[in-house]
Amino acid sequence: MGTTDSSRPCRRPSPAGAAMPPSGLLDLLSVAAVVLDSTGRVVFWSPHAEELFGYTAAEALGRYAAPLMVHEEHWDEVVRLFAEVMGSGADWAGAFPIRHKDGSTRLVEFRNMRLLDGLGGTYALGLAVDQATVERVERDVALSTRLVSQSPIGLAVLDADLRLLTVNPALERIVGLPAAEHLGRPVGEVLAFLDVPAVEERLLRVLETGEPVVDRHVLCRPPADPDHEHAWSVSYHRLEDSGGRVLGIAFSVIDITERHRAATEVAQARQRLALIASASASVGTTLDLETTARELADVVVPVLADVAAVNLLDSALVGRTAPSAGPAGFRVLAVSAARPEEAFHSGDTPARATPYPGDHLITRCVQTRQPVLVPHTTPADLPRIAHHGRAAALLAAAGVHSYLAVPLVARGEVLGALALKRIHHPAPFDEDDVFLACELGARAAVCIDNARGYQTQRHAALTLQRSLLPELPSKRPGLEVAWRYEPAGATSEIGGDWFDAISLHGDKTALVVGDVMGSGINAAATMGQLRIAARAFAELDLAPTEVLRHLDHLSEGIGQAITTCLYCVYDPRRAQCDIAVAGHMPPALMRRGRTARLLDLPAGAPLGVGGVPFDTTTIDFRPGDQLALYTDGLVETRSDPIDVRLDALLDALTDTRHHDLEETCDRLLTLLRPPDGEDDVALLVVRARS
C-alpha cells in the first residue's frame, strides 16, 4: 500500500512500568479463549467464549470439550488434532465447524497451542474467532490497502509526534520525494517547501481537538516541479481505534493544479476584460496629450505591470515621420508605478526628451511596429532597456525581472511605445499579456493621436489668434488702456474673442470688443477678418452704428456663426463716449469715487443676423472714470446665474478702483476666470485722464 515505517509506534510510548491501553483490534475480533486439561476437559472459559459458543462458564467448565462444542461426526478429528498438539507441542491453526448451544453450526477460526505449568502439567489453549468476523476484517483491510496504494489521492499517516509512518505512492508522486528516505522524520522537514509553522499548528490542533481540517487549499512549489506553482487541497483527520484511542493523523493531498489554473485563467480573462472596459472609459477623457498618456499609464498599474511608461517619439510630436532605422528620440509623457519610489528607480523621467540607440528594445519596438517581450530579464538585457548605464543600475536595484514594450500605432502611424516592467508581480509577462497590452495600446494610441492632432490644431489657432490681436500702447490721448487675452482651457478649442483700441482723427480712440461664436481655426480666422475690417471702417471716422452696420453686412458674406460686438468711440475733447452694441455683454462703468455699474444700452442684434438697425448711446466720460469692456467668457459659467456673475464683476471693479489698470485686469481674471475656463476671454479696461 506504499511505504510504511513499522518500527515506530502509532502512539506516544507509555512511561516505564505503566500499562499500555488495550488495542481495539482484539475487541473488534472478539477473541474467545478456552483452556483444556490433558484429558480434554474445559478448565478456563472466557466471556467472549460464552458469546461465541453460547454456553456460560458454569455450563462449560469441567465438561469434555468435544461433546460440548463439536458435532458427533467430527469427534474423531477433534481428538486427533488435540492429541497432536498435546503430544508434539506444535501449534495448529485453521477453521473448524463448531456446534452452538442453540444447535446451529458456525465456522470458527482456531489457533491451538500447548501450555505447560510449573508442576509439569500440560494444557491446551484455544483462541477462537468467528470466521465471518475474520473475513470481514480481512476484507476491510484488503480494501483499505488497495484503496490507499492505488488511490490518486496522496495519503500519509503521522504519529502523535507528527512523524511520517506511512506514505502511499500517489503522495510520493505529488510531492516528488521518495518516502523510504523520509519515514520517521518530522513532517516539517519533509514538507519544508510549505508554510511549516502553520501546517504544524493545524496538525496539532486536529490531534488535540479531533476537529478535522477539510479541503484547505495550499499553493506551493513541490520538489517534483519547483519551477511551477501547484495547488493542493489538503485535509487532516485524527485517527482513533474503536475504543477512541488516538492513533495519529491521516494526511491527504489532492493535486488540484489544473482546476486552479483553469480558475485562474478564467479570473484573468475576466480581469483583462475589466481592464479593457476600464481603459475604454478612463483613457481619452480629455484632448490633453499628457493627461491621456497619464490615463493610459495609470490604467495598467498595478493590474498588468508594476511600472508603466508612455514614450512618444519626438518625431511624432512635431509631425515628422519616425525613423525606420538607427537611434530614435523619445519623450516620456507619463510614468505610473505601484509604489511611488519605483517611478524613479525605473529610470524613466517624465517630460524629458531622451535619445535611444538603434539596438535598444524600445527602438526596435517602434521601428518594427511589433511588441518586444523579455519574459525573464538578465543583466545583459537591462542596458538595452534603460537609456543609459545609470538607469540600468536603477532597474537592477529595483528588481525588474520581466519587460514588455508594445507600439502605439494609430491611423497607420507609429506614435511611440508603452513600456511595462514587473518587479513585485511574481509571474513573467506571457503571450496573453502581450495580447492585452497590444489591445490597450491600440485603443489608447487613437486617443493619443486625437490629443496630438487637437494640440497641433489648437497651437496653430492660438498662434493665429495671438498674431491677429493688437499690441496696444498703454496710453492714448486722454486715456489709459490695459487689456488681457486668455485662451480657453487645455481641454477646449480656441475661440474667436478679440479686442482693439484704434487711434482716430482729433485724438479720438475707437474701442472694440468682439466674440465670434464657435471655436477653432475657423473662428480665429473670422475674428481676424472682422478685426481688420473694423479697423478699416474706423479709419473712415464712421459713427459707431455705421461701423456695426458694415460689419453686419460683411459677416453675412463670411458665412461664419453669429458674432457679438461692442464699438465705442471716446472723444477726450468732449469727454464723452459714443457706444453701439451688437448683441454683446453690457460694459461696466465706474465713475470716479463711485461704485461700478452696468450701462443700460440697447442690446442690438448680433452681427450676421442682417437687416436690424443699431443704436448709439452717448455717455459722459470724465477724468477718473473707468470703463470695462469684456467678452462672455469672463462672466459666464455652467453653475452660476449670469446676474450673480455680473454682480461679482461689479464688486471686483469697485474693489480695484484705486489700483493700476494692469493690476485691475489681473485681479478681475483671478477672481472671475476659472482655472479650466471653457471659453476664451478678451478684457479691455480704460480710464479717462486729464
DRENGUGU-738565 format. One record per residue: residue in one letter; x, z negated, y negated of N, C-alpha, C in turn. Coordinates in pm, whole numbers, plus 50000, padded with zeros to 5 digits. Atoms other than C-alpha are relative to their C-alpha. Layout:
aXZYXZYXZY...
END
This chain:
m500815000050118500005000050000500855000049876g499095000850113503025001949776501164991350038t498875008849976505804977049737499594985849973t500415013950011505364940049792501204991150018d498965010149984507664910649743499424988650082s500575010049909506834889150048500764986949997s499195012250000509484863749973499524989849900r500425009250104507644848549678498574995550026p501385004749984504544826949690499125005749891c500964995150098501394837349508499514988949910r500425011150084501034802849352501214991349975r498895008950033503224777149192500244990450116p499735009149888505014755949463499634985849963s500345014050024503854720149503501264991749997p498845008850000506224691549436500354995950142a499545003849867508304679449730499144988750056g500805010249934506224659449978498525001049975a501424998850031502904669949826499375010350092a500704990849912500324687250040499615012549925m500444987350058499634723749973498505001350016p501444997949982495994732849913499765009950112p500264991449883494384750050212499795014449958s500234985950023494274787550238498555003350027g501394996249980490834802250202499815009650114l500134990249893491584827650476499494993450127l500465006949880491094801950754498514996849990d501425002550018487754792250607499205012850016l500694987349989486834828650587499835004150145l500064996349859487624833750957499234989950085s500675010749923486034800551068500644998550138v499255001149874488724794951334499574987350074a500385011349914487484772651617501184995950087a498925005349916489904750151809499414992050117v500445006849877489344738852171501244996550082v498875004349916491784718552386499464996050137l500365003149861491554717152769501154992450066d498935006749924493404693753001500425009050116s499434991649893495274706153305498975004050104t501034996649902492074706653510498965009449943g500954991050063490204728053261498844993149934r501055007250068488064700653112500264999949848v499895000250147487344700152736500344985849956v499595013150051489184671552568499974999549847f500134999550147489064683152200499055011449964w501044990150038486224702252026499824999549847s500045000150147486424712151655498605003249948p501324996450057483404715251421499745015050001h500214985649997483984753151400499665004850142a500374996649862483754753951783498514998150021e501445002149990480284739551751499255011649935e500654988750068479394767251500500105012750084l499774987549929480874794251723499255000350134f500565000049864479614783352067498614993450008g501335005950002476524762951977499914986050057y500025013349940477484730752164500604989949905t499395010850076478094697951989501174994350079a498855006249932481214678052066499534991150116a500505008849894479154653352269499585008050122e500444991749890477774681952476501175006850071a498914992349942481154698152535501094991350060l498885008149955483704670052578499774995250144g500015004549860484534661952945499485010350097r500544989949910482904693153083501045010950022y499124988849973484704721953250499635011649907a500234989850102485134749853002499365012450059a500494987349945484424778953236498494999950020p501464999949983480904769353343499264998349866l500675002650128480144758052988499945012449913m499864989950104481294788552796500005014350054v499814986549947481564818153036498905002850101h500964995949899479064837653241500654999250138e499495002449864479434832253615500855011550050e499254988549949480674867353683501425000549944h498664999750061483704860253460500814987550035w499275012449974484724826553610501375002750062d498724997549932487424840553836501055004949900e499054994650099489034859553545500474989049907v499635010950091488964828753322500984990550070v499125009149926490534807053593501395006250013r498714993349984493274832653649500804999549869l499295000350129494134835053280500454985849965f499645013950029494094797053247501234995950080a498875003549913496494793753540501285006549949e498814993150051498884819453390500554992749877v499535006850122499024801753056500614986550035m499515013349966499474767353210501265000750085g498854999149913501964779353466501235005749932s498834993350059504174802353258500324995149860g499785004050139503744787852913499905011449902a500124988450090503224822952775498625000149934d501284999050072500544828252511499215012050052w500864988649968497584850352579499055002249883a500904996850110495574868152313499165011950040g500884988949970492604890652348498554996349974a501435002250020488844894152324499344997550135f500665003649875486564878752582498544996849971p501425003150022482784877052624499704985350031i500305014349989481514841552574498484998149997r501425003149997478124826852652499694989249897h500415009750102476474809652357499004990450062k500955009949949474364778952408498605005750012d501354994149998471284799952329499855010750106g500054990449892472144822652621500515013849963s499504986950042473374851852417501485001150030t498594997449974476754867852472500685004749871r499244996250119479344870752196501425003450042l498614996449977482704887852193500864992149902v499205009250080485304862952072501485003350017e498554998149997488944868051979500644986450030f499325012349959491164842052153501505001449982r498545001549983494734830852121500194986650071n499835011949916495594806452402501474997050019m498595004149982498784786452440500034986250069r499835012849929500134757352646500594989749905l499505011250080500724723552483500594989450094l499395011049924502964695452607499934987449917d499965012650075502594658852513501274992450035g498775007549980505274631952508500154993950138l499955005949867504404619852857500135010450108g499864989249903504834653553022498705006350038g501284993949970501184661553027499875013749936t500204986550052500054697352977498555002049963y501334996950051497094710552783499975014849962a500164986250048495724744452682499234999849869l500644998850132494914751552315499445014049986g500634987150024492444779052247499515000949856l500484997150136491964792851893499085011950010a501014989749979488824813651875499335003749868v500684994650119487214835851611499035010550047d500974989849967484094856551633500595013849969q499354987150019485304892251682499375008049885a500654992950110482744906051435500604995749866t499385004950123484264883651168501405005749985v498644994450006487774895251256499965014749960e500084985750033486754931651245499615002249854r500394998650140485084926650909501184997449908v498825003150082488204910350763501025011250011e499024989249983490444937150913499555012749927r500524988250068488164964150780500174998749847d499845002150145488194948750432501455001349958v498584999150032491964945350439500475014450005a499594986049989492414981150559499495008149882l500574992950113490064993750290500774996749872s499275004250120491814973550020501385006249997t498654994449993495214985250141499995014949966r500074985750024494155021550142499665003049853l500394997850139492475019249803501174997549905v498885003450088495475002649645501115010450010s498874990849982498025026449797499695014149952q500344986350035496115058449725499255001249868s500754999650125494345048849404500815006749889p499294994450117495205069349093500184989649891i499855010950097494895036548903501244991950036g498845008349976498125017448865499604985550017l500385013749969497824983049022501254991750028a498915009449972500114952949032499414986250014v500395014049986499834916749138501134991549945l499035009150058501574889748937499734986050052d500215013949963502144854049041499724991849875a500345008750112501394824048821501114999249897d498884999650095504824827848659500155013849938l500034986450054503954863848565501165008350052r498994991849935506454878448808499325010050092l500594989349920505764910848990500114996850149l500025001949855504714906149352499715013050074t500414987749934503084939149439499785010949895v500204988450088503104973749277499605011750087n500404988449920501265004149406500705012649949p499294987850040502675039749394499525005849868a500514994250124500375050149109500644993449879l499385006850114501805023648879501465003949987e498624995350006505305034348973500095013449927r499994986850066504455069848865499674998749852i500445001250140502685059248544501114994249914v498965006850078505455036148430501335007450007g498734993249983508315056348571501134990950040l498985009549955510125026348718499824997550150p500115003149857510895021649089499734985150020a500425013949990509064989849179500954991550083a499135007849911511514979749454501134993249923e498895005750078514134973049186499524989049906h500505009350101511814951248978499114989150056l500815010649942509834929949221500694986649984g499445013350022510294893249149500444997649858r499575001650139511214899648784498794997549911p501125002250093509064888148489499465013449950v500634987650043506584914348377500525004449863g499484996650132508004912448023501305007750005e498754992549985511374925248148499735014150051v500284986949941509874953648347499295009049899l500774992150098507434964948073500484997149859a499415003550130509804959047784499615009649889f500374990150102508544990447606498624996849940l501275004450058505204972847541500264988649901d499925011850087504484945047293499984987850090v499895010249895505754918847535499364986749961p500645012950032504744887047346498475000650005a501464998849997501174899747304499495001450143v500414998249861500964910647670500064986750074e499855012749929502274877347799498964989849954e501025009350050499904858147572498645002850064r501294996749939496884876847710499994996550149l499935003149857498044873048071499854985050024l500095014649983498494835448033498604995049967r501375004150033495064832647869499055003250116v500824996449885493494851048162500274990450115l499635009249892495394828948406499394986349978e500505013450031494194797748226498494999449999t501455000650019490584806548148499225007550107g500714991749903489714831948417499195010949935e500754989650069488124853948150500845012949999p499184987949988489264889648221500155007449868v499814990350108490634914847973499745013750061v500444987549939488974948248041500125011549900d499954987450075489754983247914500594998149861r499295001350128492184973547642500955011849987h499204988050018493805004847500501364996649939v498635002550041497565004847456500705013449981l499184988150023499815031647303501464996350024c498625003249966503355033047437500765012750035r499124989149954506295054947533500724995150126p499435005449877506995046647900501275007350040p498774993449954510325054248071499745013250069a500294987349933508585082148264499935011749902d500114989450102508085101647938500274994049863p499705007350124509895084747650499845008449873d500084991550119509575115047415498585002049950h501384997850040505785114347402499234986850008e500845011950002503205088247321498925001050106h501025000549896500935078047609498984989249965a501075009850020497645059447606499604994350135w500395006949877496775033647871498754991849973s501085009949999493635014547950500404989250099v499505010849914494814980948085498924989450015s500935010949972492814953348246500744989150077y499405011549931493784918348366498874991750061h500995008349932491824898248624500724988950075r499425011049923492594864148766499555001050145l500294999549857492804863749148499804985950053e500315012949940491204835049335499595002150146d500494999049862490554828049702498564995050005s501405003749988487144819149841499734985649959g500165013950042487744782949752500274997849853g499775001350143488514790349387501444997349963r498585002450030492284785249421500605012349934v499394989050075494224806649168501195005550076l498914993449928496474831749343500965007249907g499164992450093497784851349043499135008949913i500714990850089496734880848827500115014250054a499994985649971495734916348910500105007649868f499684992450122497104940448653499745014750030s500324986049975495574975448637500275008549877v499664990650108496615005648431499375013550034i500544986449989494635038048383500635008449889d499394991250099496515066148212498915008749937i501054992550071494035079647953500625008849891t499294992350102496615100247765499275012849963e500684987350030494745133147798498734997649920r501225003150073491505117547685500324995649857h499585004650133493295100447398500455011849913r499544988550077494965132747294498845008949959a501184991950034491665151447311499234993649885a500715007050108490005124847096500795000849869t499174999050118492955125546859499915013949938e500114986450052492755163246831498665002349931v501314998850064489035161246755500014992949865a499935007550126489695134546493500845007549897q499154992550092492495155446344499285012449949a500754988350044490265186046336498984996149893r500945004750101487635166346151500724996349871q499235003750118490295152845919500445012449922r499594987750067491525188045849498835006349925l501174994650068488015200045770499664991749876a500285008750115487515169845545501015002549889l498974997450100490825177245373499745013249928i500314987150063489865213545314498814998549906a501165002250086486495202345178500384992349875s499545007850116488195176844955500795008749904a499214991150085490625203044829499105009749924s500914990750067487785227044753499304993449883a500725007050106486105200244544500914994649891s499145007150095489125184644376501145008249942v498924991650053491635212944322499385011349917g500534989750087490965235944029498834995549915t501105005050083488625213343836500175003549854t499744995850138490285224643512500795013050003l499174988050013492125255043386501384996649945d498665004250041495205234743304500935001450119l499094996749891498175246143513500584987550066e499385011949944499875212543555498974991050068t501055008149938496605194543628499625005750136t500354993649872495765219843901501094997550103a498895002649907499225215844056499994985550047r500045014249962498905178044049498854997350095e501145001849910495475180044214500365004750141l499584995149868496985200644498500944990050066a499045009549942499865176244547499314987150043d500675012649968497555146144542499105001250123v500974998949893495085160144793500675000150138v499344999449869497685164645072500754987150034v499305012749977499255129945033498974988850002p499065000949888499175109245248499465006250129v500624995049877496885127645493500915009650074l499184989749936499225156845558501484997349987a498575002150024502555146045413500194987049924d499665012050078504325115945265500445003749859v499584995150131505755136444978499625014649990a500384986050023504395168944832500475004149861a499554994650129505855190544555499465014149986v500494986650031504255220944393501055006849912n498924992950069507025245144293499515013949961l500384986750046506205275344078501245007749957l498884991450041508565304344027500005001649849d499904997550144509865307543673499495013949965s500434986350026509205344743701498485000949993a501464999750002505515338143775499454993949872l500475006550122505205315643471500125009049878v499794991250116506485342643238499505014150027g500604987049973504735371843407500925010450057r499084990449939507745387743578499805000150151t500074998849854507955399643939501034990950064a499075009149931509515374644178501115008050066p498894993049934512975384444309499795000450150s500184998549856512925397444665501224995450079a498785004749933516435385244743500834992249899g499125007650087519105362244608499374987149953p500525012850048518595330044415498675001849926a501275000050070515275320744259499864987149922g500225011750084514335297243979498614994450021f501295006649979511575271744036499814989249894r500365011250087509775247143814499044991150079v500855009649928508345216143980498904995549905l501125003650088504905212343826499394986650036a500625012849959503765182044029500684994950124v499475006849882505115156844278499074988250030s500825011349958502975132344476500654993650121a499365007349890504245105444712499114988450042a500785011349949502605079644936500484986949940r499435011650067504945054144781500715004949875p499494994650126505905058244414501515002449999e498554998450004509625053144471500485012350075e499584988449920509695081744720499915013049922a500034988150084508805106744449501385002649941f498634998450051512285100044307500965003550113h499084997749888514035098644643499835013850063s500204986749943512525132244736500905010449936g499104990550065514905148944490499295010249913d500754990550082512115167744308499754993949863t500205004750136511995164243930498935008349933p501094992250060508675174343772500395006049865a499874992950128508615199343482501425004649972r498624995950022512275207943530500285012850076a499664987349935513435243343599501284998250081t498885002049909515805244043896500295013050074p499654988149920517675273644048500294996150144y499745002149858517725275544428500745012250055p499274988649941520275296944616499125007550100g500794991449912519025325144836499884994850142d500065004949862519785306445162499174987350014h500825012049992517555276745074498645003350061l501234997749926514385272345272498845003849909i501124996850089512015273144975500165014049944t499774986250045513635305244851499605009950108r500394991349889513215320845193498495000550014c501455000649987509585309445195499325009649903v500684991450097508635327644872500415014550014q499554986149991510735358544940499455006950124t500624994249880509335363745291498494998650001r501425003050006505895350445196499494994350132q500345006149872505915331545525500334985149995p499685014349996505795294145596501344997550069v498735004249938509065277045684499804986050055l500235012649931508795249045939501294994850061v498885007049936511535224446033499424987250059p500665011849942509885200246278500864987449995h499075011450000512935177946310501205003649914t498874997050088515345178846019501274993350050t498685005249967519035173546080500824999149872p499165000550121521815165145833500395013949950a499654986550044522625202245830498865006949926d501154993750067519085210845712499814995149857l500325006050129518925187445414500615007449881p499484992450115521315207245187499245012949973r500784987750022519095237945238498564996849957i501305004350052516015217645143500144995349855a499765005150135517405199744836500695010549915h499394989950088518585218744531501444996949966h498565002950017521945200844514500384988650094g499495009849904524125176844710499464986049979r500515013550025522935145144538498564998850046a501395000249952519325154344611499944999450152a499955000649854520245159844978500294985850047a499725013949965521695124744987498774991349980l501245007550023518435111344841499015002250114l500904997049888516465128945114500444992350125a499495007249882518715113945381499714985149988a500245014350020518385079245228498524996750015a501455002549990514595082645212499535000750145g500394998949860514465091445583499105011950030v500804988049973512925126145566500365005350138h499734995649862512525137645927499305013050036s500694987449971510255168145903499675006849868y500154992550126509815195945645499155012350025l500854988149992507295223445578499835005549859a500244993150128507085248845296499085011950028v500924988749986504195273345257499925007249866p500044992550126503975301344999498644998749933l501224999650080501405301244721499815014349953v500204985850028500105336844712498565002049955a501334997250052497165348344502499975014249947r500214986250046495895383644445501245008750020g498854992049963498945398044616501304996049935e498785004250069501485379444401500404986150047v499515013149961503645350744517500304992149873l499865008350119503505322644264501034989050017g499085011149974505665296144429499814995050141a500095005749865505585272544724499564985449990l500355014049982504095239644837500974994250102a498995006149912506885218144985499524986350044l500505012449941505905189845220501104993250080k499015007849925508045162145365499314988150065r500485011949931507355134845618501124989850013i499035011049995509085101245603499474989050093h500595010949920506775074145743499065005550106h500874993749900504385097145926500845002750124p499094999249884505785094646281500095013850063a500014987049932504785129146408500645010749913p499464988950078506675160346303498905010049965f500934989250030504905189446140499915009450121d500174990649890503425213046400499235012349951e500664987550038501645246646405498624997449940d501295003350061498295230246329500184996049854d499715003750139499835215146017500355012249916v499664987750071501225249145922498735007449961f501264993050028497775264745950499234993049888l500735007650102496205236945743500665001549864a499304998950128498895238145475499845014049940c500194986450050498585276045451498595001949944e501384999050049494815273145413499854993149865l500065007150127495175247145140500775007449891g499194992650097497925267244973499305012449950a500694987750040495865299044973498874996949902r501095003650090492875281744814500544995349865a499465005350125494985263344561500705010849918a499284989550073497005294544473499065007749909v500984993050084493865311644343499704991649875c500255008850115493155281244124501194999849906i498805000050083496755280644004500125013249924d499934987050066496625317843929498965000849888n501015000350106493395312843735500514992049880a499485008450108495005284843537501155007049929r498884992850062498125305843482499475011249909g500564989350081496045335443361499324994749875y500655005850117493995313243136501034995149899q498985005050091497105296942995500655011349923t499414988550068498575331042919499055005349894q500994995050096495365342542753499844990349884r500175010050106494995310142564501195000049905h498814999650085498575311742440499965012249908a500084988050082498015347342323498964998449890a501055001950100494765338242150500424990149893l499555009950097496295307641990501055005949907t498994993650084499265327741870499355009549900l500724990850088496925354141732499284992449891q500785007350099494725328641563500904993549895r499105006450096497605309641407500645010349908s499414989750086499105342141284499025005149896l501024995350095495815350541115499624989549897l500325010550096495445316940944501044999749889p499074999450114496975314340596500904987849992e499155011250039499825292740480499724997549852l500485002050136498265278240168500944990949922p499275009650085500095262439876499154987649981s500745012550012499155226239830499334998449865k500605001350133498275231539464499625013749945r500514988350070496195257039278499714995749856p500365004150138495305258038911498784990850001g501085009750008493225226638861499534994750134l500505003349867493055220039235501144995850093e499125003949889494845200739511499355004450130v500554994449876494465215939857500754994050120a499425004149871495045202140208499135005850111w500754993649892494005217440542500584996050135r499555002049862494215213240915499255009950089y500664992349894493515235441212500404993950133e499765005649867493165220341561499325008950104p500634991949895492635243141862499224991050095a500785007649902490255232942137500934993650102g499205006949899491405210142418500555009650103a499284991449905493595223142702499095006750100t500884994449898490635229642929499005009949941s500954990850062488725251242678500745011649938e499374988250058489355285142523500124998749849i499834999550144490455293542170498715004549935g501194996150073487635295741918500325009449885g499844990750112487105316341605499884993349864d500085007250128487325289741330501125004649907w498954996850098489185298041009499684993749866f500145004950137489735286640653500905008449912d499164992450094491245301940341499804994549859a500065003150144491995294839976500655011749927i499574987150056492255326739767500064998949849s499855000050147493605329739412499225011549940l500814990050069491225348039178500415000849853h499724998650143491395360138819499464988049924g500455010950084491055334138545500244986450061d499625012749934492735306438755498954994850097k501015004349903489725305438984500575000550142t499595000549858490075297739358498775001550087a501084998649901487845310039636500364991950124l499815008349881487475285139924499065005150109v500794994249891486305298640260500234991950128v499945005749865485495281840591498985007450085g500914992649913484005301140884500214996650146d499965002849856483255298541255499335011450074v500524989349916482905328541483499584993750133m500475005849875480745317541774500585007750119g499344994049885482285323942113501414994650010s498645004949978485835319342238500875011150055g499064990449944488925337142350500585009449896i499314990650088490925365842209499005007749914n500994992450078487795384742101499534992249878a500435008350113486615355641887501114999049896a498895001050094490085351941736500205013149924a499834987150066490295389341663498905002349897t501104998650095486845389541497500234991049879m499685008950110487865359241295501015006349905g498994993750084490905378541172499425011049913q500624989350079488805408141064499164994249887l500865005850104486335386340875500824993249892r499175006650102489065366340707500635010249907i499394989650084490815397940586498945006349909a501074994150081487515412540470499594990649888a500375009650104486655380340287501024999949888r498964999350103489965382040107499825012549913a500164987550075489335418140011498814999249905f501175001250085485855410839880500234990049888a499725009850104487145380339695500835006049888e499164993750101489755401639517499185008349901l500874992350089486875421739370499254990949904d500635009950086485705389739198498495000750010l501434999549977482275392639355499424985950004a500685012849990479745364939339499944995750147p500035004849862479545342839649498925006450085t501054993849920476215357739758500355014350037e499624986349972477625392839730501075000650109v498975000449895480665383439938499344997950137l500665002649871478415369340212499155011950044r500804988449963476135399940196500885010850062h499094989949945479115423340253500534995650138l499525004949869480435401140537498905001050105d501134998849908476975400840693499875014350050h500084985949961476875438540691501165003850092l498824997149918480395440240832499854994150141s500155006549870479515415941113499105008050092e500874991849917476745438941232500785011250067g499214989249941479305466441289501034995150099i498995005249907481815444141464499404997650137g500655002149871479295435441735500354986850065q499655013149945480645400041784498814990649984a501075009950009478445369541820499854995149856i500355005050132476905351941525501174991949941t498945007250071479285337941260499384992149886t500425007950117478675309541016501154999849901c498964999450104480485308640683499534992649876l500255006250131480695289040357501025005849903y499144993750101482055306340048499774992849868c500075008050122482855286239735501045005249900v499084996050107484415296839401500094988549900y499755010850095485985269439190500595005849873d499524995550131486435276238817500424987749922p499545012250069488655249738657499634999949852r500344999750142487735261438307498584994949979r501375004850011484055254638364499814986750073a500115012249917484765225438605498765000750088q501164998049916482175239838839500395007750127c499874992449875481855253339193498705007650024d501134991949958479565281739293500095001650152i499935000849854478695277939661498845007950062a501014993149921476855300839906500274997350148v499875004049859476175292340270499305010050089a500604991349899475555314740570499914992450132g500265007549876474235290640834501064989950035h498865008849970477265267840802499664985449973m500165014450023477615229840805500134997149851p499955002850144476985214840458501304993249961p498785006750043480075204740258499724985649956a500115013950042480725168240172500674998649863l499515001850137481155159339803500194985249974m499755013950037482725127339682500434999849853r499705001450141482525120739308501044988949981r498965009950030485315101139153499384986149988g500485013750004484725064139218498714997750074r501265001649929481645070139433500215002850149t499944997249856480855073639800499705014750026a500204986049965480765106939979498555002550040r501344996049960477515125940034500015014750037l500144986049964476405158640185499235007349892l500714991750097475365186239948498785006250065d501254994249951471775197439992499925014349950l499924985950040472225235239986499085008350087p500734990749913470135264240108500885004250116a499134997749884471395268840465500335014750019g499744985849980471055306640474500045003550148a499914995249862471265327740786501445003350035p498624996649962474465332740986500295014849977l499574986150014476455364440935499705007450129g500324991949884475395392341165498525000850029v501444999449983471665384841150499455012249927g500364988250078471225410840875498674998849929g501244999150076468635415340602499514987149941v500435012850055468475378740496500814997249874p499245002450124469375371240131500664986350001f499275012550014471825343640039499814994649860d500175006650130471555318539754501304993449958t498835006750056474215304239524499564987249933t500245012950064474255267839419501234996449919t498895003750089476365256139124500004984949984i499855014550018477705220539109501174997549907d498855004250081479945202438863501094994950092f498865004649919483395195938999501124996549903r499115004750105485435174638760501244993550064p498795006349947488945159838795499684987050073g500225011749915488985133639070498935002150104d501004997149899486035148839253500665006550122q499404995249875486685158039614498935007150083l500914992049920485095184339839500645002650136a499504997749864485455186940218499185010950066l500614989149925484695219640399500534999350143y499595002249862484775219340780499135008550092t500814993349899483555235841098499364989750092d500795009549921481175220441352500814992650106g499185006949900483985211341594500444986249956l499615013150050484765181641368498914989650022v501085009950000481335165441389499085001050121e500934998749888479505178841694500644995250130t499595004449866479795161542033498785000850090r501114999549904477725161642352499224986850004s500605013149978476985124542336499304994149879d500545006550120476155115941974499115009649921p500824991750088473365128741746500815004949881i499234994250109474595151141465499914991449874d500135008550119473205127341198500994988450005v499055011149986475325099041334501425004849971r498654994750021478415120941333500235003649853l499844996850143477795133140976500154987349917d499825012850070477405097140862501424994750019a498625004449975480735089241028500985007949914l499144991850087482305118240836499974994749857l500105005050137480985104940505500684986549985d499325013150005482185069640586501515001749999a498554998049995485645082440672500525005649869l499594994650131485825102740348500014989049895t500085010850099484735072740145501174990450015d498905009449976487355050640310501355005649955t498704994050034490115075640218500025005549857r500114993850133489085082539859501234997649914h498785002750078492285067039726501265005350069h498864995149924494525084339981500425013749953d499534986350016496645115039952499165009150090l500854991049923494755145840077500565002650140e499424998149866497205150740366499644988250090e500415011749923496505115240478498525000550032t501444998949976492805121740437499715009250118c500204990749888492965151840671500374993650133d499575006549875494915132340933499014989250042r500935010949969492525103040905498695005450055l501254994349952489445124740948500145005150143l499804995049864490885141541257500144988650101t499795011449910491925108241407498684993150032l501245007349980488525092241357498915008350066l501134991949957486275121641437500305009650114r499674989849902488135145341665500314993650135p499665005449866488005136242040501325006050049p498704994849951491395139842217499855012850080d500224988149918489915165842453498845008249944g501084992850065487635182542200499805013950058e500304987449934485865212742345499895011649901d500114989550101485755232042017501154998549902d498945001050098488385240741762499444995249867v500405006150127488315225741413500805006449887a499364995950126489045240241069499534990349893l500315010050101489195214940786500735003649871l499434996750131489775222140414499484989649902v500375010550094489805193440164500685003049866v499464997150134490235199339789499594988949905r500295010050104490365176239487500315006449865a499794994650135489955186739125501004991349925r499025007650079492805177038896500005005749859s500024995850141493255178838524501215008649969
END
